[in-house]
Amino acid sequence: MLRPMRLLCVIVDDNLPFLRVSRSMLERQGLTVIGVASNGAEALAVVGELRPDIALVDISLGNESGFDVARRLDSLVGNVIMISSHTEEDYADLIADSPAVGFLSKTALSAAAIRELVVS
């Protein structure tokens, strides 16, 4: 039986309850969440120190643009995936112009969906 690839992940979101719930859910599904951040400065520090394979970055980080944060993280992380409670169509052009490998709705967030974006 093939074992799923071990992926190290950081979640960047300013919604603390979402951070807690998504971390727990992704870990139950076999993803290793090695850190969380609630803003760009924390994200840079956490990703710079821990060097994850994936950074899940919320498109809207309070007063910050998740797209700006994604650009700053791009050289420090293997893959950036943009996440949002909005639909992909709302941000399609911005996602296409970003360093992100893809987008996931927060309602569709799962370890399997992340692996599909990263491995494909």
N, CA, C and O atoms as CSV, one atom per row, in Angstrom:
chain,resi,resn,atom,element,x,y,z
A,1,MET,N,N,0.839,-1.179,0.000
A,1,MET,CA,C,0.000,0.000,0.000
A,1,MET,C,C,0.883,1.241,0.000
A,1,MET,O,O,1.824,1.335,0.788
A,2,LEU,N,N,0.583,2.192,-0.878
A,2,LEU,CA,C,1.339,3.433,-0.924
A,2,LEU,C,C,0.915,4.351,0.204
A,2,LEU,O,O,-0.274,4.537,0.464
A,3,ARG,N,N,1.895,4.914,0.862
A,3,ARG,CA,C,1.602,5.883,1.921
A,3,ARG,C,C,1.527,7.258,1.300
A,3,ARG,O,O,2.297,7.566,0.390
A,4,PRO,N,N,0.603,8.105,1.779
A,4,PRO,CA,C,0.537,9.461,1.241
A,4,PRO,C,C,1.822,10.223,1.549
A,4,PRO,O,O,2.450,10.021,2.588
A,5,MET,N,N,2.195,11.094,0.631
A,5,MET,CA,C,3.375,11.918,0.808
A,5,MET,C,C,3.196,12.796,2.049
A,5,MET,O,O,2.137,13.396,2.235
A,6,ARG,N,N,4.215,12.875,2.890
A,6,ARG,CA,C,4.163,13.718,4.086
A,6,ARG,C,C,4.407,15.157,3.676
A,6,ARG,O,O,5.460,15.492,3.133
A,7,LEU,N,N,3.427,16.001,3.941
A,7,LEU,CA,C,3.532,17.416,3.591
A,7,LEU,C,C,3.491,18.254,4.858
A,7,LEU,O,O,2.647,18.047,5.730
A,8,LEU,N,N,4.415,19.205,4.947
A,8,LEU,CA,C,4.461,20.126,6.077
A,8,LEU,C,C,3.767,21.418,5.666
A,8,LEU,O,O,4.054,21.978,4.608
A,9,CYS,N,N,2.856,21.882,6.505
A,9,CYS,CA,C,1.986,22.986,6.130
A,9,CYS,C,C,1.975,24.078,7.195
A,9,CYS,O,O,2.079,23.803,8.390
A,10,VAL,N,N,1.844,25.328,6.733
A,10,VAL,CA,C,1.594,26.479,7.595
A,10,VAL,C,C,0.296,27.113,7.109
A,10,VAL,O,O,0.070,27.229,5.904
A,11,ILE,N,N,-0.553,27.522,8.045
A,11,ILE,CA,C,-1.815,28.182,7.708
A,11,ILE,C,C,-1.715,29.642,8.125
A,11,ILE,O,O,-1.344,29.949,9.258
A,12,VAL,N,N,-2.050,30.547,7.195
A,12,VAL,CA,C,-2.008,31.983,7.464
A,12,VAL,C,C,-3.424,32.530,7.318
A,12,VAL,O,O,-3.965,32.588,6.214
A,13,ASP,N,N,-4.016,32.928,8.437
A,13,ASP,CA,C,-5.387,33.434,8.434
A,13,ASP,C,C,-5.585,34.287,9.677
A,13,ASP,O,O,-5.076,33.947,10.745
A,14,ASP,N,N,-6.314,35.385,9.558
A,14,ASP,CA,C,-6.532,36.255,10.714
A,14,ASP,C,C,-7.745,35.843,11.544
A,14,ASP,O,O,-8.056,36.491,12.543
A,15,ASN,N,N,-8.428,34.780,11.146
A,15,ASN,CA,C,-9.582,34.271,11.878
A,15,ASN,C,C,-9.097,33.142,12.793
A,15,ASN,O,O,-8.894,32.015,12.341
A,16,LEU,N,N,-8.913,33.450,14.073
A,16,LEU,CA,C,-8.325,32.480,14.997
A,16,LEU,C,C,-9.159,31.209,15.161
A,16,LEU,O,O,-8.582,30.124,15.225
A,17,PRO,N,N,-10.503,31.295,15.232
A,17,PRO,CA,C,-11.266,30.046,15.281
A,17,PRO,C,C,-11.050,29.190,14.024
A,17,PRO,O,O,-10.958,27.967,14.126
A,18,PHE,N,N,-10.968,29.814,12.844
A,18,PHE,CA,C,-10.706,29.052,11.624
A,18,PHE,C,C,-9.330,28.385,11.687
A,18,PHE,O,O,-9.186,27.229,11.289
A,19,LEU,N,N,-8.328,29.099,12.179
A,19,LEU,CA,C,-6.989,28.508,12.313
A,19,LEU,C,C,-7.046,27.241,13.162
A,19,LEU,O,O,-6.480,26.211,12.796
A,20,ARG,N,N,-7.726,27.325,14.282
A,20,ARG,CA,C,-7.802,26.200,15.210
A,20,ARG,C,C,-8.536,25.013,14.573
A,20,ARG,O,O,-8.052,23.882,14.628
A,21,VAL,N,N,-9.696,25.270,13.974
A,21,VAL,CA,C,-10.505,24.207,13.388
A,21,VAL,C,C,-9.822,23.586,12.176
A,21,VAL,O,O,-9.786,22.363,12.043
A,22,SER,N,N,-9.280,24.425,11.289
A,22,SER,CA,C,-8.648,23.896,10.073
A,22,SER,C,C,-7.385,23.107,10.415
A,22,SER,O,O,-7.116,22.073,9.805
A,23,ARG,N,N,-6.625,23.580,11.369
A,23,ARG,CA,C,-5.421,22.849,11.783
A,23,ARG,C,C,-5.794,21.455,12.277
A,23,ARG,O,O,-5.196,20.460,11.866
A,24,SER,N,N,-6.781,21.392,13.157
A,24,SER,CA,C,-7.216,20.115,13.711
A,24,SER,C,C,-7.728,19.182,12.614
A,24,SER,O,O,-7.369,18.005,12.581
A,25,MET,N,N,-8.563,19.706,11.718
A,25,MET,CA,C,-9.127,18.888,10.646
A,25,MET,C,C,-8.038,18.358,9.717
A,25,MET,O,O,-8.030,17.171,9.390
A,26,LEU,N,N,-7.116,19.226,9.287
A,26,LEU,CA,C,-6.062,18.806,8.366
A,26,LEU,C,C,-5.127,17.788,9.016
A,26,LEU,O,O,-4.673,16.852,8.358
A,27,GLU,N,N,-4.843,17.966,10.288
A,27,GLU,CA,C,-3.992,16.993,10.989
A,27,GLU,C,C,-4.691,15.637,11.109
A,27,GLU,O,O,-4.044,14.599,10.964
A,28,ARG,N,N,-5.999,15.630,11.370
A,28,ARG,CA,C,-6.752,14.369,11.421
A,28,ARG,C,C,-6.717,13.666,10.063
A,28,ARG,O,O,-6.791,12.439,9.992
A,29,GLN,N,N,-6.605,14.449,8.988
A,29,GLN,CA,C,-6.584,13.894,7.636
A,29,GLN,C,C,-5.169,13.549,7.167
A,29,GLN,O,O,-4.978,13.174,6.010
A,30,GLY,N,N,-4.186,13.672,8.047
A,30,GLY,CA,C,-2.836,13.228,7.736
A,30,GLY,C,C,-1.859,14.290,7.284
A,30,GLY,O,O,-0.718,13.965,6.953
A,31,LEU,N,N,-2.267,15.555,7.257
A,31,LEU,CA,C,-1.343,16.635,6.903
A,31,LEU,C,C,-0.634,17.079,8.181
A,31,LEU,O,O,-1.239,17.063,9.253
A,32,THR,N,N,0.610,17.466,8.087
A,32,THR,CA,C,1.352,17.929,9.252
A,32,THR,C,C,1.359,19.456,9.253
A,32,THR,O,O,2.056,20.078,8.451
A,33,VAL,N,N,0.586,20.053,10.149
A,33,VAL,CA,C,0.532,21.509,10.269
A,33,VAL,C,C,1.588,21.912,11.294
A,33,VAL,O,O,1.425,21.692,12.494
A,34,ILE,N,N,2.677,22.506,10.797
A,34,ILE,CA,C,3.804,22.808,11.676
A,34,ILE,C,C,3.758,24.224,12.239
A,34,ILE,O,O,4.573,24.584,13.089
A,35,GLY,N,N,2.804,25.030,11.764
A,35,GLY,CA,C,2.700,26.380,12.283
A,35,GLY,C,C,1.504,27.118,11.731
A,35,GLY,O,O,0.925,26.741,10.713
A,36,VAL,N,N,1.144,28.198,12.441
A,36,VAL,CA,C,0.070,29.080,12.003
A,36,VAL,C,C,0.530,30.513,12.183
A,36,VAL,O,O,1.430,30.804,12.970
A,37,ALA,N,N,-0.112,31.404,11.431
A,37,ALA,CA,C,0.184,32.835,11.540
A,37,ALA,C,C,-1.098,33.596,11.257
A,37,ALA,O,O,-1.960,33.122,10.517
A,38,SER,N,N,-1.223,34.787,11.851
A,38,SER,CA,C,-2.439,35.568,11.652
A,38,SER,C,C,-2.212,36.836,10.844
A,38,SER,O,O,-3.154,37.586,10.589
A,39,ASN,N,N,-0.963,37.085,10.438
A,39,ASN,CA,C,-0.678,38.248,9.597
A,39,ASN,C,C,0.609,38.009,8.811
A,39,ASN,O,O,1.282,36.993,8.989
A,40,GLY,N,N,0.937,38.955,7.944
A,40,GLY,CA,C,2.098,38.802,7.077
A,40,GLY,C,C,3.418,38.695,7.819
A,40,GLY,O,O,4.264,37.874,7.466
A,41,ALA,N,N,3.602,39.518,8.845
A,41,ALA,CA,C,4.864,39.492,9.591
A,41,ALA,C,C,5.049,38.141,10.290
A,41,ALA,O,O,6.136,37.564,10.257
A,42,GLU,N,N,3.985,37.644,10.919
A,42,GLU,CA,C,4.065,36.330,11.560
A,42,GLU,C,C,4.315,35.243,10.523
A,42,GLU,O,O,5.092,34.318,10.758
A,43,ALA,N,N,3.653,35.361,9.378
A,43,ALA,CA,C,3.811,34.359,8.317
A,43,ALA,C,C,5.255,34.297,7.847
A,43,ALA,O,O,5.813,33.210,7.696
A,44,LEU,N,N,5.865,35.450,7.616
A,44,LEU,CA,C,7.268,35.478,7.181
A,44,LEU,C,C,8.180,34.844,8.223
A,44,LEU,O,O,9.090,34.091,7.876
A,45,ALA,N,N,7.943,35.140,9.481
A,45,ALA,CA,C,8.774,34.577,10.547
A,45,ALA,C,C,8.587,33.058,10.639
A,45,ALA,O,O,9.569,32.318,10.690
A,46,VAL,N,N,7.343,32.594,10.659
A,46,VAL,CA,C,7.060,31.169,10.807
A,46,VAL,C,C,7.568,30.385,9.599
A,46,VAL,O,O,8.233,29.361,9.755
A,47,VAL,N,N,7.257,30.861,8.407
A,47,VAL,CA,C,7.681,30.155,7.190
A,47,VAL,C,C,9.197,30.200,7.048
A,47,VAL,O,O,9.807,29.208,6.651
A,48,GLY,N,N,9.810,31.334,7.364
A,48,GLY,CA,C,11.262,31.440,7.282
A,48,GLY,C,C,11.966,30.487,8.230
A,48,GLY,O,O,13.012,29.934,7.893
A,49,GLU,N,N,11.401,30.292,9.408
A,49,GLU,CA,C,12.009,29.405,10.399
A,49,GLU,C,C,11.711,27.932,10.111
A,49,GLU,O,O,12.604,27.091,10.221
A,50,LEU,N,N,10.473,27.612,9.746
A,50,LEU,CA,C,10.057,26.218,9.651
A,50,LEU,C,C,10.157,25.612,8.247
A,50,LEU,O,O,10.176,24.389,8.107
A,51,ARG,N,N,10.221,26.446,7.213
A,51,ARG,CA,C,10.360,25.991,5.817
A,51,ARG,C,C,9.358,24.887,5.439
A,51,ARG,O,O,9.762,23.770,5.115
A,52,PRO,N,N,8.067,25.194,5.477
A,52,PRO,CA,C,7.063,24.193,5.126
A,52,PRO,C,C,7.028,23.917,3.623
A,52,PRO,O,O,7.586,24.669,2.824
A,53,ASP,N,N,6.368,22.834,3.264
A,53,ASP,CA,C,6.140,22.517,1.858
A,53,ASP,C,C,5.020,23.375,1.287
A,53,ASP,O,O,5.021,23.706,0.102
A,54,ILE,N,N,4.068,23.732,2.141
A,54,ILE,CA,C,2.861,24.437,1.706
A,54,ILE,C,C,2.525,25.548,2.680
A,54,ILE,O,O,2.628,25.378,3.895
A,55,ALA,N,N,2.119,26.693,2.132
A,55,ALA,CA,C,1.527,27.759,2.936
A,55,ALA,C,C,0.124,27.998,2.410
A,55,ALA,O,O,-0.059,28.342,1.242
A,56,LEU,N,N,-0.863,27.818,3.271
A,56,LEU,CA,C,-2.243,28.151,2.948
A,56,LEU,C,C,-2.448,29.595,3.393
A,56,LEU,O,O,-2.352,29.893,4.583
A,57,VAL,N,N,-2.728,30.486,2.461
A,57,VAL,CA,C,-2.791,31.913,2.769
A,57,VAL,C,C,-4.183,32.447,2.451
A,57,VAL,O,O,-4.651,32.359,1.316
A,58,ASP,N,N,-4.838,33.004,3.472
A,58,ASP,CA,C,-6.149,33.610,3.266
A,58,ASP,C,C,-5.991,34.845,2.381
A,58,ASP,O,O,-5.060,35.631,2.554
A,59,ILE,N,N,-6.898,35.002,1.447
A,59,ILE,CA,C,-6.844,36.135,0.521
A,59,ILE,C,C,-6.989,37.458,1.265
A,59,ILE,O,O,-6.357,38.450,0.902
A,60,SER,N,N,-7.811,37.474,2.296
A,60,SER,CA,C,-8.042,38.699,3.058
A,60,SER,C,C,-7.514,38.527,4.475
A,60,SER,O,O,-8.055,37.749,5.261
A,61,LEU,N,N,-6.461,39.256,4.790
A,61,LEU,CA,C,-5.846,39.175,6.115
A,61,LEU,C,C,-6.033,40.503,6.851
A,61,LEU,O,O,-5.062,41.206,7.130
A,62,GLY,N,N,-7.263,40.835,7.157
A,62,GLY,CA,C,-7.532,42.101,7.832
A,62,GLY,C,C,-7.155,43.258,6.936
A,62,GLY,O,O,-7.749,43.437,5.872
A,63,ASN,N,N,-6.179,44.045,7.346
A,63,ASN,CA,C,-5.723,45.200,6.569
A,63,ASN,C,C,-4.703,44.833,5.500
A,63,ASN,O,O,-4.269,45.696,4.737
A,64,GLU,N,N,-4.316,43.567,5.436
A,64,GLU,CA,C,-3.313,43.115,4.475
A,64,GLU,C,C,-3.944,42.296,3.356
A,64,GLU,O,O,-4.974,41.649,3.542
A,65,SER,N,N,-3.314,42.338,2.211
A,65,SER,CA,C,-3.717,41.479,1.106
A,65,SER,C,C,-2.969,40.156,1.211
A,65,SER,O,O,-1.743,40.132,1.315
A,66,GLY,N,N,-3.711,39.066,1.183
A,66,GLY,CA,C,-3.074,37.758,1.176
A,66,GLY,C,C,-2.201,37.561,-0.050
A,66,GLY,O,O,-1.227,36.810,-0.006
A,67,PHE,N,N,-2.543,38.232,-1.147
A,67,PHE,CA,C,-1.732,38.129,-2.363
A,67,PHE,C,C,-0.354,38.750,-2.144
A,67,PHE,O,O,0.648,38.216,-2.620
A,68,ASP,N,N,-0.295,39.879,-1.424
A,68,ASP,CA,C,1.006,40.487,-1.112
A,68,ASP,C,C,1.824,39.563,-0.212
A,68,ASP,O,O,3.028,39.399,-0.405
A,69,VAL,N,N,1.160,38.968,0.764
A,69,VAL,CA,C,1.843,38.034,1.671
A,69,VAL,C,C,2.347,36.824,0.875
A,69,VAL,O,O,3.473,36.373,1.083
A,70,ALA,N,N,1.526,36.304,-0.028
A,70,ALA,CA,C,1.923,35.150,-0.848
A,70,ALA,C,C,3.170,35.467,-1.665
A,70,ALA,O,O,4.059,34.625,-1.788
A,71,ARG,N,N,3.244,36.663,-2.218
A,71,ARG,CA,C,4.438,37.045,-3.004
A,71,ARG,C,C,5.685,37.072,-2.124
A,71,ARG,O,O,6.762,36.663,-2.556
A,72,ARG,N,N,5.538,37.553,-0.891
A,72,ARG,CA,C,6.693,37.605,0.014
A,72,ARG,C,C,7.113,36.207,0.476
A,72,ARG,O,O,8.290,35.967,0.744
A,73,LEU,N,N,6.156,35.294,0.566
A,73,LEU,CA,C,6.452,33.930,1.024
A,73,LEU,C,C,6.972,33.027,-0.083
A,73,LEU,O,O,7.586,31.996,0.193
A,74,ASP,N,N,6.733,33.401,-1.324
A,74,ASP,CA,C,6.978,32.512,-2.466
A,74,ASP,C,C,8.371,31.893,-2.482
A,74,ASP,O,O,8.506,30.706,-2.778
A,75,SER,N,N,9.403,32.660,-2.174
A,75,SER,CA,C,10.768,32.127,-2.231
A,75,SER,C,C,11.122,31.282,-1.000
A,75,SER,O,O,12.162,30.625,-0.973
A,76,LEU,N,N,10.247,31.303,0.020
A,76,LEU,CA,C,10.536,30.597,1.271
A,76,LEU,C,C,9.790,29.282,1.430
A,76,LEU,O,O,10.097,28.491,2.321
A,77,VAL,N,N,8.807,29.050,0.563
A,77,VAL,CA,C,7.930,27.888,0.727
A,77,VAL,C,C,7.795,27.166,-0.609
A,77,VAL,O,O,7.879,27.779,-1.673
A,78,GLY,N,N,7.588,25.870,-0.536
A,78,GLY,CA,C,7.459,25.103,-1.772
A,78,GLY,C,C,6.254,25.486,-2.603
A,78,GLY,O,O,6.368,25.659,-3.816
A,79,ASN,N,N,5.088,25.621,-1.962
A,79,ASN,CA,C,3.841,25.903,-2.662
A,79,ASN,C,C,2.970,26.827,-1.823
A,79,ASN,O,O,2.822,26.639,-0.616
A,80,VAL,N,N,2.395,27.827,-2.486
A,80,VAL,CA,C,1.412,28.691,-1.842
A,80,VAL,C,C,0.049,28.341,-2.424
A,80,VAL,O,O,-0.114,28.250,-3.641
A,81,ILE,N,N,-0.919,28.147,-1.548
A,81,ILE,CA,C,-2.303,27.925,-1.960
A,81,ILE,C,C,-3.138,29.028,-1.321
A,81,ILE,O,O,-3.105,29.212,-0.104
A,82,MET,N,N,-3.880,29.754,-2.137
A,82,MET,CA,C,-4.751,30.803,-1.631
A,82,MET,C,C,-6.040,30.156,-1.149
A,82,MET,O,O,-6.557,29.232,-1.777
A,83,ILE,N,N,-6.559,30.655,-0.013
A,83,ILE,CA,C,-7.821,30.164,0.519
A,83,ILE,C,C,-8.738,31.353,0.781
A,83,ILE,O,O,-8.269,32.469,1.005
A,84,SER,N,N,-10.037,31.111,0.753
A,84,SER,CA,C,-11.004,32.169,1.022
A,84,SER,C,C,-12.371,31.571,1.263
A,84,SER,O,O,-12.655,30.443,0.859
A,85,SER,N,N,-13.215,32.345,1.929
A,85,SER,CA,C,-14.610,31.937,2.074
A,85,SER,C,C,-15.409,32.360,0.849
A,85,SER,O,O,-16.568,31.974,0.703
A,86,HIS,N,N,-14.805,33.146,-0.027
A,86,HIS,CA,C,-15.430,33.541,-1.290
A,86,HIS,C,C,-15.130,32.484,-2.355
A,86,HIS,O,O,-14.390,31.534,-2.100
A,87,THR,N,N,-15.701,32.652,-3.537
A,87,THR,CA,C,-15.457,31.703,-4.615
A,87,THR,C,C,-14.224,32.094,-5.410
A,87,THR,O,O,-13.792,33.247,-5.391
A,88,GLU,N,N,-13.671,31.126,-6.101
A,88,GLU,CA,C,-12.488,31.361,-6.926
A,88,GLU,C,C,-12.766,32.404,-8.007
A,88,GLU,O,O,-11.891,33.202,-8.343
A,89,GLU,N,N,-13.977,32.396,-8.545
A,89,GLU,CA,C,-14.322,33.333,-9.612
A,89,GLU,C,C,-14.182,34.783,-9.154
A,89,GLU,O,O,-13.865,35.660,-9.957
A,90,ASP,N,N,-14.417,35.039,-7.873
A,90,ASP,CA,C,-14.291,36.400,-7.341
A,90,ASP,C,C,-12.865,36.933,-7.461
A,90,ASP,O,O,-12.656,38.145,-7.509
A,91,TYR,N,N,-11.884,36.031,-7.509
A,91,TYR,CA,C,-10.471,36.423,-7.499
A,91,TYR,C,C,-9.661,35.795,-8.619
A,91,TYR,O,O,-8.432,35.800,-8.551
A,92,ALA,N,N,-10.294,35.261,-9.631
A,92,ALA,CA,C,-9.608,34.473,-10.661
A,92,ALA,C,C,-8.408,35.189,-11.258
A,92,ALA,O,O,-7.342,34.586,-11.377
A,93,ASP,N,N,-8.543,36.452,-11.635
A,93,ASP,CA,C,-7.426,37.185,-12.244
A,93,ASP,C,C,-6.282,37.375,-11.255
A,93,ASP,O,O,-5.117,37.217,-11.619
A,94,LEU,N,N,-6.601,37.711,-10.019
A,94,LEU,CA,C,-5.557,37.913,-9.008
A,94,LEU,C,C,-4.837,36.604,-8.694
A,94,LEU,O,O,-3.621,36.592,-8.502
A,95,ILE,N,N,-5.584,35.505,-8.641
A,95,ILE,CA,C,-4.977,34.201,-8.381
A,95,ILE,C,C,-4.039,33.832,-9.531
A,95,ILE,O,O,-2.927,33.353,-9.305
A,96,ALA,N,N,-4.494,34.058,-10.763
A,96,ALA,CA,C,-3.676,33.741,-11.941
A,96,ALA,C,C,-2.383,34.549,-11.956
A,96,ALA,O,O,-1.356,34.058,-12.423
A,97,ASP,N,N,-2.421,35.779,-11.453
A,97,ASP,CA,C,-1.236,36.645,-11.437
A,97,ASP,C,C,-0.372,36.455,-10.193
A,97,ASP,O,O,0.666,37.102,-10.056
A,98,SER,N,N,-0.787,35.587,-9.301
A,98,SER,CA,C,-0.044,35.378,-8.056
A,98,SER,C,C,0.880,34.169,-8.191
A,98,SER,O,O,0.778,33.418,-9.161
A,99,PRO,N,N,1.774,33.977,-7.231
A,99,PRO,CA,C,2.642,32.797,-7.261
A,99,PRO,C,C,1.948,31.527,-6.775
A,99,PRO,O,O,2.574,30.470,-6.704
A,100,ALA,N,N,0.673,31.621,-6.445
A,100,ALA,CA,C,-0.055,30.468,-5.901
A,100,ALA,C,C,-0.191,29.351,-6.928
A,100,ALA,O,O,-0.370,29.604,-8.119
A,101,VAL,N,N,-0.103,28.108,-6.446
A,101,VAL,CA,C,-0.324,26.946,-7.310
A,101,VAL,C,C,-1.806,26.681,-7.490
A,101,VAL,O,O,-2.199,25.872,-8.330
A,102,GLY,N,N,-2.637,27.366,-6.698
A,102,GLY,CA,C,-4.067,27.182,-6.831
A,102,GLY,C,C,-4.837,27.863,-5.731
A,102,GLY,O,O,-4.291,28.625,-4.933
A,103,PHE,N,N,-6.128,27.567,-5.708
A,103,PHE,CA,C,-7.077,28.168,-4.774
A,103,PHE,C,C,-7.954,27.082,-4.196
A,103,PHE,O,O,-8.328,26.138,-4.892
A,104,LEU,N,N,-8.282,27.213,-2.922
A,104,LEU,CA,C,-9.269,26.344,-2.292
A,104,LEU,C,C,-10.232,27.193,-1.487
A,104,LEU,O,O,-9.826,28.057,-0.711
A,105,SER,N,N,-11.508,26.933,-1.684
A,105,SER,CA,C,-12.526,27.528,-0.836
A,105,SER,C,C,-12.355,26.939,0.560
A,105,SER,O,O,-12.004,25.768,0.707
A,106,LYS,N,N,-12.601,27.744,1.575
A,106,LYS,CA,C,-12.477,27.224,2.938
A,106,LYS,C,C,-13.426,26.056,3.176
A,106,LYS,O,O,-13.124,25.165,3.970
A,107,THR,N,N,-14.555,26.052,2.504
A,107,THR,CA,C,-15.500,24.952,2.678
A,107,THR,C,C,-15.023,23.671,1.992
A,107,THR,O,O,-15.474,22.582,2.345
A,108,ALA,N,N,-14.121,23.786,1.019
A,108,ALA,CA,C,-13.591,22.616,0.304
A,108,ALA,C,C,-12.208,22.218,0.800
A,108,ALA,O,O,-11.595,21.296,0.261
A,109,LEU,N,N,-11.716,22.904,1.817
A,109,LEU,CA,C,-10.369,22.647,2.326
A,109,LEU,C,C,-10.278,21.242,2.903
A,109,LEU,O,O,-11.062,20.859,3.772
A,110,SER,N,N,-9.312,20.484,2.409
A,110,SER,CA,C,-9.055,19.139,2.927
A,110,SER,C,C,-7.628,18.755,2.554
A,110,SER,O,O,-7.028,19.341,1.653
A,111,ALA,N,N,-7.102,17.771,3.257
A,111,ALA,CA,C,-5.760,17.286,2.932
A,111,ALA,C,C,-5.725,16.729,1.516
A,111,ALA,O,O,-4.743,16.924,0.800
A,112,ALA,N,N,-6.783,16.038,1.103
A,112,ALA,CA,C,-6.830,15.465,-0.242
A,112,ALA,C,C,-6.825,16.567,-1.305
A,112,ALA,O,O,-6.134,16.445,-2.317
A,113,ALA,N,N,-7.589,17.639,-1.083
A,113,ALA,CA,C,-7.624,18.743,-2.050
A,113,ALA,C,C,-6.272,19.444,-2.137
A,113,ALA,O,O,-5.852,19.856,-3.219
A,114,ILE,N,N,-5.594,19.579,-1.007
A,114,ILE,CA,C,-4.267,20.201,-0.988
A,114,ILE,C,C,-3.280,19.317,-1.749
A,114,ILE,O,O,-2.523,19.806,-2.588
A,115,ARG,N,N,-3.290,18.030,-1.458
A,115,ARG,CA,C,-2.375,17.107,-2.160
A,115,ARG,C,C,-2.613,17.135,-3.664
A,115,ARG,O,O,-1.666,17.089,-4.450
A,116,GLU,N,N,-3.879,17.212,-4.062
A,116,GLU,CA,C,-4.199,17.251,-5.484
A,116,GLU,C,C,-3.600,18.484,-6.168
A,116,GLU,O,O,-3.091,18.384,-7.284
A,117,LEU,N,N,-3.656,19.635,-5.512
A,117,LEU,CA,C,-3.079,20.852,-6.080
A,117,LEU,C,C,-1.553,20.785,-6.148
A,117,LEU,O,O,-0.946,21.246,-7.114
A,118,VAL,N,N,-0.951,20.215,-5.129
A,118,VAL,CA,C,0.512,20.194,-5.014
A,118,VAL,C,C,1.132,19.124,-5.896
A,118,VAL,O,O,2.184,19.348,-6.494
A,119,VAL,N,N,0.495,17.964,-5.984
A,119,VAL,CA,C,1.069,16.847,-6.734
A,119,VAL,C,C,0.773,16.958,-8.224
A,119,VAL,O,O,1.559,16.477,-9.040
A,120,SER,N,N,-0.333,17.576,-8.596
A,120,SER,CA,C,-0.714,17.623,-10.015
A,120,SER,C,C,0.139,18.551,-10.836
A,120,SER,O,O,-0.076,18.682,-12.041
